[in-house]
């Protein structure tokens, strides 16, 4: 990965970081709980929006703007922040569950499932 200089935050040493793949100008990664991402996708579907990552980025940006620009929501944001902080502290102290195995390759990644070991590959005699 190449190092990229971002102009969006010159006063912060984090303005120099690894470029995400694929790089989308003007965007930065934000960690969000998986259940919230699922709910974001449900909202996207309920609004009848396309099932594309650019739509999720734009919808998330709209939700951020709503929370950041509406003073009447700021007390509610504070309450939700405190609840999220409590949940984060609880979750980070619990052992991490094993990651579920995908049953099929992701259509976006083009990944191909590989056998766990070479022993799982049938030999030419077995074919």
C-alpha positions in Angstrom: 0.0 0.0 0.0 1.2 3.5 -0.7 1.3 6.3 1.7 -1.0 9.2 0.8 -1.1 12.7 2.1 -4.6 13.9 2.9 -5.3 17.7 2.8 -8.4 17.4 5.0 -6.6 17.7 8.3 -3.2 19.5 8.1 -2.9 20.0 11.9 -3.0 16.4 12.7 -0.2 13.8 12.3 -2.9 11.4 11.2 -3.2 13.4 7.9 -0.5 11.1 6.6 -1.8 7.5 6.6 -2.0 4.4 4.4 -4.4 4.8 1.5 -7.4 2.6 1.8 -8.2 0.1 -0.9 -9.9 1.2 -3.1 -9.2 4.8 -2.3 -12.2 7.2 -2.5 -11.1 10.9 -2.5 -12.7 12.8 0.4 -13.6 9.8 2.5 -11.9 8.2 5.6 -12.6 5.0 7.3 -14.9 4.9 10.3 -15.3 1.9 12.6 -18.9 1.1 13.2 -20.5 -1.9 15.0 -21.6 -4.6 12.6 -25.2 -4.5 13.9 -25.4 -0.8 13.1 -24.0 -1.4 9.6 -26.8 -4.0 9.2 -29.4 -1.5 10.3 -27.9 1.1 7.9 -28.4 -1.4 5.1 -31.9 -2.1 6.3 -32.6 1.6 6.1 -31.1 1.8 2.7 -33.4 -1.0 1.5 -36.4 0.6 3.2 -35.7 3.9 1.4 -35.5 2.0 -1.9 -31.9 2.9 -2.5 -29.5 1.0 -4.7 -27.4 -1.8 -3.0 -24.0 -0.2 -3.7 -21.2 0.8 -1.4 -21.4 4.4 -2.7 -25.0 4.6 -1.5 -24.0 3.4 2.0 -21.3 6.0 2.1 -23.7 8.8 1.1 -26.4 7.6 3.5 -23.9 7.4 6.4 -22.7 10.9 5.5 -26.4 12.1 5.5 -26.9 10.6 9.0 -23.8 12.2 10.3 -24.9 15.6 8.9 -28.3 15.2 10.5 -26.8 14.5 13.9 -24.1 17.2 13.6 -26.2 20.0 12.2 -29.5 19.7 14.1 -29.1 21.2 17.6 -32.4 19.6 18.7 -30.8 16.2 18.3 -27.5 16.9 20.2 -28.9 15.8 23.6 -30.1 12.6 22.1 -26.7 12.1 20.5 -25.1 12.5 23.9 -27.4 9.9 25.4 -26.7 7.4 22.6 -23.0 8.1 22.8 -23.0 7.2 26.5 -24.9 4.0 25.8 -22.5 3.1 23.0 -19.5 3.8 25.3 -20.9 1.4 27.9 -21.6 -1.2 25.2 -18.1 -0.8 23.8 -16.5 -1.2 27.2 -18.5 -4.4 27.8 -17.7 -5.8 24.3 -14.0 -5.1 24.4 -13.7 -7.0 27.7 -15.5 -10.1 26.4 -13.6 -12.7 24.4 -14.0 -12.4 20.7 -16.3 -15.0 19.1 -14.9 -16.9 16.1 -15.6 -15.3 12.8 -18.3 -17.0 10.7 -17.0 -18.8 7.6 -18.5 -17.7 4.3 -20.3 -20.5 2.5 -19.7 -18.8 -0.9 -17.2 -16.3 -2.3 -18.0 -12.7 -1.9 -19.3 -11.4 -5.3 -17.5 -8.1 -4.8 -14.1 -9.5 -3.9 -13.9 -12.2 -6.6 -12.5 -14.5 -3.9 -12.3 -18.2 -4.5 -12.7 -20.7 -1.7 -9.5 -22.7 -1.2 -9.3 -26.1 0.4 -8.1 -26.1 4.0 -5.1 -28.2 3.0 -3.6 -29.8 0.0 -5.0 -33.1 1.2 -8.5 -31.9 0.4 -7.6 -31.6 -3.3 -8.5 -34.8 -5.2 -5.5 -36.4 -6.9 -5.7 -37.2 -10.6 -6.2 -40.8 -9.6 -9.3 -40.0 -7.6 -11.0 -38.0 -10.4 
